[in-house]
Amino acid sequence: MNAADAVRAVVDAVPDALFVSSLGTATSALRAATGDGPHLYMGGSMGSALAAALGVADCRPERRVVSIIGDGEAVMGAGSLWALAGLKPENLLVVVLADGHYTITGGQQLGVPGAFSAVAEALGGVRTETVESVQEIAPAIGAGPWPALVEVRYAERVWPGPSPFVDCPLVRSRFTAAATGEPAAI
Ligand SMILES: Cc1ncc(C[n+]2csc(CCOP(=O)(O)OP(=O)(O)O)c2C)c(N)n1
């Protein structure tokens, strides 16, 4: 499995969701899977994507929100897992793309256990799943209530294609429009 196929399966399973992706592979894969759709691509602020998604889920309780984050991102923003366990937003799904590497910066090894489902499980309040194939993704997402965290373990580190770098004002404008139903400012 590679990240592009995994993210495509997530988008297919929850096509109406508001998506928040972390920098690197997650953003590139989400741009590829949705034709650069109006999502919140956190193109540079490592460690902040799940925190941002928690805010979106809180502000838009009537919408499903999906946070797609890399494993390096998940380690850097690990405190947000505690916030997730405390807040338990019923409209939030977290997908951790776990390849054991900081791919975008040159493929350095993560160097710590990739125990994302295990940590979330230990914290409680969040349904957790671990998958290792594309076919398992939709069933894992739909298998029970949210909040849920799905750890997607993949080995094919193939770059999804589109740049992870984004035009921040444009991203913000398009995402705000998608989240509110109001016209985009730019
Ligand atoms: C605070 C901060 N530290 C370091 C970086 C540099 N950096 C950018 S992407 C990245 C690796 C991200 O790893 P991961 O979330 O696993 O995504 P992947 O590269 O595998 O797609 C790093 C270290 C950064 N952007 N911000």
Ligand as a Chemical Component Dictionary entry (heavy atoms), coordinates in Angstrom:
data_LIG
# 
_chem_comp.id                   LIG 
_chem_comp.type                 NON-POLYMER 
_chem_comp.pdbx_formal_charge   1 
_chem_comp.three_letter_code    LIG 
# 
loop_
_chem_comp_atom.comp_id 
_chem_comp_atom.atom_id 
_chem_comp_atom.alt_atom_id 
_chem_comp_atom.type_symbol 
_chem_comp_atom.charge 
_chem_comp_atom.model_Cartn_x 
_chem_comp_atom.model_Cartn_y 
_chem_comp_atom.model_Cartn_z 
_chem_comp_atom.pdbx_ordinal 
LIG C1  C1  C 0 8.197  22.565 13.683 1  
LIG C2  C2  C 0 8.794  21.925 12.448 2  
LIG N1  N1  N 0 9.852  21.110 12.585 3  
LIG C3  C3  C 0 10.387 20.520 11.487 4  
LIG C4  C4  C 0 9.869  20.782 10.253 5  
LIG C5  C5  C 0 10.523 20.165 9.017  6  
LIG N2  N2  N 1 9.729  19.080 8.489  7  
LIG C6  C6  C 0 8.865  19.318 7.478  8  
LIG S1  S1  S 0 8.065  17.946 7.000  9  
LIG C7  C7  C 0 8.887  17.010 8.129  10 
LIG C8  C8  C 0 8.631  15.539 8.225  11 
LIG C9  C9  C 0 7.166  15.179 8.358  12 
LIG O1  O1  O 0 7.067  13.803 8.610  13 
LIG P1  P1  P 0 5.717  13.032 8.454  14 
LIG O2  O2  O 0 4.651  13.707 9.224  15 
LIG O3  O3  O 0 5.967  11.603 8.760  16 
LIG O4  O4  O 0 5.348  13.227 6.925  17 
LIG P2  P2  P 0 6.111  12.646 5.649  18 
LIG O5  O5  O 0 7.341  13.472 5.458  19 
LIG O6  O6  O 0 6.417  11.228 5.899  20 
LIG O7  O7  O 0 5.179  12.857 4.540  21 
LIG C10 C10 C 0 9.784  17.776 8.867  22 
LIG C11 C11 C 0 10.679 17.260 9.932  23 
LIG C12 C12 C 0 8.745  21.629 10.164 24 
LIG N3  N3  N 0 8.146  21.906 9.005  25 
LIG N4  N4  N 0 8.234  22.191 11.289 26 
# 
loop_
_chem_comp_bond.comp_id 
_chem_comp_bond.atom_id_1 
_chem_comp_bond.atom_id_2 
_chem_comp_bond.value_order 
_chem_comp_bond.pdbx_ordinal 
LIG C1  C2  SING 1  
LIG C2  N1  SING 2  
LIG C2  N4  DOUB 3  
LIG N1  C3  DOUB 4  
LIG C3  C4  SING 5  
LIG C4  C5  SING 6  
LIG C4  C12 DOUB 7  
LIG C5  N2  SING 8  
LIG N2  C6  DOUB 9  
LIG N2  C10 SING 10 
LIG C6  S1  SING 11 
LIG S1  C7  SING 12 
LIG C7  C8  SING 13 
LIG C7  C10 DOUB 14 
LIG C8  C9  SING 15 
LIG C9  O1  SING 16 
LIG O1  P1  SING 17 
LIG P1  O2  DOUB 18 
LIG P1  O3  SING 19 
LIG P1  O4  SING 20 
LIG O4  P2  SING 21 
LIG P2  O5  DOUB 22 
LIG P2  O6  SING 23 
LIG P2  O7  SING 24 
LIG C10 C11 SING 25 
LIG C12 N3  SING 26 
LIG C12 N4  SING 27 
# 
